[in-house]
Amino acid sequence: MKTQTHRNLLIRSSLVLALALAIWSPVTARAAESAERENMMEAKMMERCQEMKAQKAKMKADMKTNDAQLTEQLAKMNRAPQNQKTDLMAAVVTQMVEQRIAMDARKAKMEEEMMKHMMQHMQMGKESTAQCPMMKGMDEKSADAHKGHQTEQK
């Protein structure tokens, strides 16, 4: 009888253990999948951060190129004979306006993308926002202004 009781106890314990493992296994698998998915999202987000930082740097370089072209045109205009200055001035003004319109459109698009990007960071948490290269590149004044926006939203 004692062996029968021990055997029943052993069988029941084994069943409870098997049941606990069956329940616990998918939970840990889901947690691991969730952590892996979160790591992938963070990696994609940081990749997007780097892309945006590169776009910003390219825009600054393009602005410097535009300024150099205008400086060259102004020097040409200033060296030109009096009867050609009006035409050259019109060309400078036209180029300035065209550059300004194009750059304003480009900046507006980039600002919209950056706002969406920062909202995604905020949804992911403070750590994500702090790790963004775009935030690290901000000067103190801009960072303080941004912190003010965050507190207003809460």
Buried (B, 14 or more C-beta within 10 A) or exposed (E): EEEEEEEEEEEEEEEEEEEEEEEEEEEEEEEEEEEEEEEEEBEEBBEBBEEBBEBBEEBEEBBEEBEEEBEEBBEEBEEBEEEEEEEBBEEBEEBBEEBEEEBEEBEEEBEEBBEEBBEBBEEBEEEBBEBBEBBEEEEEEEEEEEEEEEEEEE
